[in-house]
Amino acid sequence: MFFIITALAAIVATIIWYVNAPEDKYKLSLLSFIFWGATLMWFVDHVMAYLIEGGEFFEITLDATLLGVTVVLFGLLVWMIVLLVSDPKGVFKKLLKG
C-alpha cells in the first residue's frame, strides 16, 4: 500500500507542478522529485521481494498504509523546510529588516 500511496502523491505533485510550470516559486519540482524518488525506491523493493520471496506484489495492510502516509508526510515536511529556508515570498527578510 505504501507504494500506491507514494505513487499517487508523486502523480498529484507532478500535476500541480506542471500546471504552474515554468514558474517554480514554491519548489514543487523538488516535492515531485522527492515523491518520485520514494516511488522508484518502493518499486525496486517490491520487484526484488517478489522475485526473491514470491507472494503478493502489493501489501495491503494497516502497517503498509501507515508507512505510506508517514512517507508522504515526511516528504511534505522536508519540502516545507526547504521552502521556509529559501523564503520565496521574502517573509523572513521583511521580519529581519523591520
Residue pairs with C-beta under 8 A, 6 or more apart in sequence:
1 58
1 59
1 60
1 61
1 64
1 65
1 67
1 68
2 42
2 59
2 64
2 65
2 67
2 68
2 71
3 39
3 42
3 43
3 45
3 46
3 58
3 68
4 58
4 68
5 65
5 68
5 69
5 71
5 72
6 35
6 38
6 39
6 42
6 68
6 71
6 72
7 39
7 42
9 35
9 72
9 75
10 32
10 35
10 36
10 38
10 39
13 28
13 31
13 32
13 34
13 35
14 32
14 35
14 36
16 28
17 24
17 28
17 29
17 31
17 32
20 26
20 28
25 88
26 83
26 88
27 79
27 82
27 83
27 86
27 88
30 79
30 82
31 75
31 76
31 79
34 75
34 78
34 79
35 72
35 75
38 71
38 75
46 57
46 58
49 55
50 57
84 92
87 93
